[in-house]
Amino acid sequence: MNSKILEIENLTVSFDGFKALKQLNFSMDTGELRVVIGPNGAGKTTFLDVITGKVKPTEGRVLFKGRNLRSLSEHQIARFGVGRKFQTPRIYLNLSVRDNLAIAGSRAKSVFSTLWGRASTAERRRIGGLLETIGLATKADGLAGLLSHGEKQRLEIGMLVAQSPDLLLVDEPVAGLTDEETANIGDLLLALAESHSILVIEHDMEFVRQIARQVTVLHEGSVLCEGTIEEVQSDPRVIEVYLGQQSEMPAAAVKEEISAT
Ligand SMILES: Nc1ncnc2c1ncn2[C@@H]1O[C@H](COP(=O)(O)OP(=O)(O)OP(=O)(O)O)[C@@H](O)[C@H]1O
């Protein structure tokens, strides 16, 4: 098996001549939890869009499990094992939490046969396990529409896991959440990281500190630096791009500013 789940080489993406990504190089090991941060407009969303095939490289290539994704459609890439969770939950509000997971986990079947067919013991057990993992076992038979925003985020992460992707792409999972729900999502991602490869894009530095082992900082479409959260937070280039001209502040104060960003 390829030890790199994702390898991105000299990736450039141009929109009408504007380079949203420029000669970007990136790689991630199988089983790794990686967090990508960067100021607004750094190219984070475009980066995910290229991995899922929504946007095609202008130059360079994206290898997933060693295979170049260029000729594959978005749908084929999803089937090949790339799963994405968008910022806003996309769940079935009028179905129960359990049924949302059942539908997500049975891509090959129709919605009808999933809901009214008889689930196998293995399927029921798997959904039961997932409900525990996402902390929604006590709400399994309630309507998804009645969940709090944070619970909906956890459900959608569960739905992503139910599809058994090889790589989970998670886009800003804690935007708009309370501190408690943010910590819950962090714990969930850490638990999932025991057995999954996960790439998270996030702005919330408190959250990044909770979950990150290895952080990649994007700036103007390229990788500015990589390292542990402590390393990137004290890197003068990161301080500069986050705070621009304010970088004459004492280093300790700037670090606090980054933490608060
Ligand atoms: N379809 C497009 N056409 C033209 N320009 C685009 C397009 N998509 C993105 N861009 C530009 O590319 C740059 C990178 O955008 P992107 O959304 O990837 O950044 P981001 O890091 O996700 O930003 P944010 O944190 O604000 O979501 C921005 O300057 C954006 O305006």
The ligand as an SDF file (V2000), in Angstrom:
LIG
                    3D

 31 33  0  0  0  0  0  0  0  0999 V2000
  -14.3120   30.4230   -9.3550 N   0  0  0  0  0  0  0  0  0  0  0  0
  -13.4510   31.4170   -9.0950 C   0  0  0  0  0  0  0  0  0  0  0  0
  -13.2320   32.3850   -9.9830 N   0  0  0  0  0  0  0  0  0  0  0  0
  -12.3510   33.3920   -9.7390 C   0  0  0  0  0  0  0  0  0  0  0  0
  -11.6390   33.5070   -8.6040 N   0  0  0  0  0  0  0  0  0  0  0  0
  -11.8250   32.5660   -7.6570 C   0  0  0  0  0  0  0  0  0  0  0  0
  -12.7340   31.4790   -7.8360 C   0  0  0  0  0  0  0  0  0  0  0  0
  -12.6930   30.7090   -6.7310 N   0  0  0  0  0  0  0  0  0  0  0  0
  -11.8020   31.2960   -5.8920 C   0  0  0  0  0  0  0  0  0  0  0  0
  -11.2990   32.4050   -6.4370 N   0  0  0  0  0  0  0  0  0  0  0  0
  -10.2830   33.2930   -5.8420 C   0  0  0  0  0  0  0  0  0  0  0  0
   -9.1810   32.4890   -5.4740 O   0  0  0  0  0  0  0  0  0  0  0  0
   -8.6450   32.9170   -4.2360 C   0  0  0  0  0  0  0  0  0  0  0  0
   -8.6440   31.7600   -3.2710 C   0  0  0  0  0  0  0  0  0  0  0  0
   -9.9900   31.4760   -2.9010 O   0  0  0  0  0  0  0  0  0  0  0  0
  -10.4020   30.3450   -1.8570 P   0  0  0  0  0  0  0  0  0  0  0  0
  -11.8870   30.4340   -1.6970 O   0  0  0  0  0  0  0  0  0  0  0  0
   -9.8260   29.0640   -2.2800 O   0  0  0  0  0  0  0  0  0  0  0  0
   -9.6650   30.8590   -0.5460 O   0  0  0  0  0  0  0  0  0  0  0  0
   -9.9230   30.4430    0.9820 P   0  0  0  0  0  0  0  0  0  0  0  0
   -8.5770   30.3130    1.5960 O   0  0  0  0  0  0  0  0  0  0  0  0
  -10.8320   29.2840    1.0330 O   0  0  0  0  0  0  0  0  0  0  0  0
  -10.6550   31.7310    1.5550 O   0  0  0  0  0  0  0  0  0  0  0  0
  -11.7120   31.8440    2.7600 P   0  0  0  0  0  0  0  0  0  0  0  0
  -10.9680   31.5230    4.0050 O   0  0  0  0  0  0  0  0  0  0  0  0
  -12.1010   33.2850    2.6840 O   0  0  0  0  0  0  0  0  0  0  0  0
  -12.8290   30.9030    2.4510 O   0  0  0  0  0  0  0  0  0  0  0  0
   -9.4810   34.0980   -3.7760 C   0  0  0  0  0  0  0  0  0  0  0  0
   -8.8070   35.2780   -4.1370 O   0  0  0  0  0  0  0  0  0  0  0  0
  -10.7610   33.9210   -4.5400 C   0  0  0  0  0  0  0  0  0  0  0  0
  -11.3650   35.1820   -4.7880 O   0  0  0  0  0  0  0  0  0  0  0  0
  1  2  1  0
  2  3  1  0
  2  7  2  0
  3  4  2  0
  4  5  1  0
  5  6  2  0
  6  7  1  0
  6 10  1  0
  7  8  1  0
  8  9  2  0
  9 10  1  0
 10 11  1  0
 11 12  1  0
 11 30  1  0
 12 13  1  0
 13 14  1  0
 13 28  1  0
 14 15  1  0
 15 16  1  0
 16 17  2  0
 16 18  1  0
 16 19  1  0
 19 20  1  0
 20 21  2  0
 20 22  1  0
 20 23  1  0
 23 24  1  0
 24 25  2  0
 24 26  1  0
 24 27  1  0
 28 29  1  0
 28 30  1  0
 30 31  1  0
M  END
$$$$
